[in-house]
Amino acid sequence: MTTRRSHDARAVVTGAGSGIGRAFALELARRGSHVLCADIDIDRASETVRMIDDVGRGEATAIFCDVADVEDLRTLADRAPDLLGGPTSLMINNAGVGIGGKAVGAIGLDDWQWALDINLRGMVYGSELFLPQLRESRRGGLINVASAAAFSAAPGMAAYNVGKAGVLALSETIAAELSGTDLAVTVLCPTFVQTNVAADGRITGEAMKVAEALMRRTGRSAEQVARQTLDANDRGRLYVVPQFDAKAIWLAKRLMPRTYAFGAGLVHRIQPQLAVTRSVTATTTGAETPTTTARKRIPEGV
Ligand SMILES: NC(=O)c1ccc[n+]([C@@H]2O[C@H](COP(=O)([O-])OP(=O)(O)OC[C@H]3O[C@@H](n4cnc5c(N)ncnc54)[C@H](O)[C@@H]3O)[C@@H](O)[C@H]2O)c1
């Protein structure tokens, strides 16, 4: 059954200043919605609002929000009903950053924290803080933007993969919890979409060249992906896996997990940049230091 959740909605979109978030905001406006365009870059969010003004349908307001900061998210949730004229009926956790190019052991804790705070914690807290309003609005919708990285286990992308896998698990759990209600959650899992995510992220070396080339050659348009995802949420569909390669990865991983893992290992071995990172890490870390640290921290008897 189709419920027109994306039409005349009171919507919040995080990361609405660029790429997929901007495309969601514009499409929602075309569908007559009032959109709160939240972004860490208020100039970009304001630009989206200007573009919506040009559309001549819907309404939009720009608001600063760093999704890595729980207080910013709390303020966004608190202010949304006043700014939108009622409880949020559609929440789109979209803000995210790209990170890749280093193997686990060489990523560094600062980069792990940066990526997980935005890509995972931002969406977990965004869902937690907005679900009461979505319930209040009755025919509410939640859209979480994950990625095919959630299930592809691509080497050199652990910090990204882990965050997106968490968003997939979160969305699947919420789907079970919303079962039998008029609310719907949708999780978007694309491969490449033409946006600024690679250029603005922390993707290093060869991985950056690969990401940019794939995005250019195989990337879908953000507008197409946004439309498909809003329609899926209207139909109450949980998964949006928009591209053929994403669907192939999804199937291969489920049907042949061992063969898939072997293939991922081969990919890692033929990526020169990652191979260098791996050998440098092995020679500079040394086996003594981690063992000593671990011994100090583990209490006796554990
Ligand atoms: N582009 C792709 O190929 C692709 C593929 C799979 C998933 N995704 C996911 O799509 C989502 C949108 O990314 P995009 O591709 O449109 O990238 P983008 O870089 O074009 O847009 C991301 C937006 O998020 C904002 N942002 C970044 N950090 C933020 C923070 N801490 N708080 C609030 N806003 C913040 C940026 O200012 C920007 O406006 C992300 O979650 C990304 O992981 C993208």
The ligand as an ORCA input file, in Angstrom:
! r2SCAN-3c Opt
* xyz 0 1
  N      28.107      9.643     -3.195
  C      28.216      8.344     -3.077
  O      28.789      7.660     -3.933
  C      27.603      7.669     -1.901
  C      27.454      6.270     -1.934
  C      26.898      5.631     -0.852
  C      26.460      6.368      0.231
  N      26.619      7.723      0.251
  C      26.172      8.445      1.444
  O      25.300      9.482      1.036
  C      25.238     10.463      2.076
  C      25.300     11.843      1.457
  O      26.584     12.029      0.890
  P      26.821     12.684     -0.533
  O      27.376     11.645     -1.399
  O      25.636     13.449     -0.967
  O      28.037     13.651     -0.148
  P      28.246     15.231     -0.215
  O      29.627     15.428      0.305
  O      27.937     15.740     -1.581
  O      27.192     15.798      0.820
  C      27.316     15.603      2.197
  C      26.731     16.785      2.950
  O      26.826     16.476      4.347
  C      27.335     17.612      5.030
  N      28.017     17.187      6.247
  C      29.252     16.637      6.365
  N      29.542     16.432      7.661
  C      28.469     16.854      8.372
  C      28.167     16.899      9.760
  N      29.051     16.509     10.687
  N      26.968     17.391     10.150
  C      26.071     17.828      9.224
  N      26.320     17.826      7.901
  C      27.503     17.338      7.480
  C      28.265     18.299      4.038
  O      28.475     19.661      4.372
  C      27.506     18.100      2.735
  O      26.601     19.145      2.511
  C      26.391     10.130      3.024
  O      25.878      9.502      4.172
  C      27.245      9.172      2.221
  O      27.989      8.313      3.040
  C      27.178      8.376     -0.787
*
